[in-house]
Amino acid sequence: MVKDQNCAYCMEGELVEKFGIKICDLSVSMLYLFKEQSHPGRVIVAYKDHVSEMVELTPEERAAYIEDVNRVAVALHKAFHPKKVNYGAYGDTGHHLHFHLVPKYEDEFEYGGTFAMDPKRVHLTEGEYQEMIGKIKAALAE
């Protein structure tokens, strides 16, 4: 497994804990609850190896990663019933392949537009994070 010592997703621990809580490992990726929860259920699906873009994956690896992303999207729909899930893949500064899956709700402040990346807006209690993680894990297990 390829790791970058300066990458939050590769090293996990304190680096990733600044913005996310690990939910579980998937077939070829890792699932994190994004701490900023202005969009309830927002998560990150990060590829297991340190690659910057999907073009670096073999067709089989890419298909497996997209299956993980889809599995999480299905779980978000089951757990939180959003109107839509938005997908964002950036990585301009953090060069590790990852998708933000952002549930969007029709009565929400940003419905119909892009979602904000500001990680300081809405934070939950530890109990609320764990409750949300429990819902996602239950939906993944279905």
C-alpha positions, 0 to 999 in steps of 0.5 A: 500500500502506497503511503505519503507521510504528510497526507492526512488520509494516509497517516490518519490519526491526528491529521485526519481528526482535524476534519473527520471521524473514521467510520469504517474501511470499505473494499478499496477505500476509507469512509469518514464522517466530515466533522462540519455537518451543515449538510447532515450526513456529509462524508468523505470516501478516500481511496486506500492508496496515495494516488492523486487522481482517478487516472492513476488507477487501473480500470479494475481499481477505478471500478471498485472505488466507484462502487465504494462511492455508490455504496456510501451514497445508497447508505446516505439515502437510506439513513438521511433521506436527502433530496440529492447527494452532491459529489465533490472531488478536489485535491488541489492542496491535499493530493489524495483521491477522495470524494466528498458526498454531501446530502442536500435537502430541499429546505436547506440553505444551499439547495440548488447551489454548490456546497461550502467547504468551510469546516467551521460552520456546524459541529456536533457533540460526540454523541451526535457524531456517534449517532450519525455514524451508527445510522450510516453503518446500519445502512451500509450493512443492509 
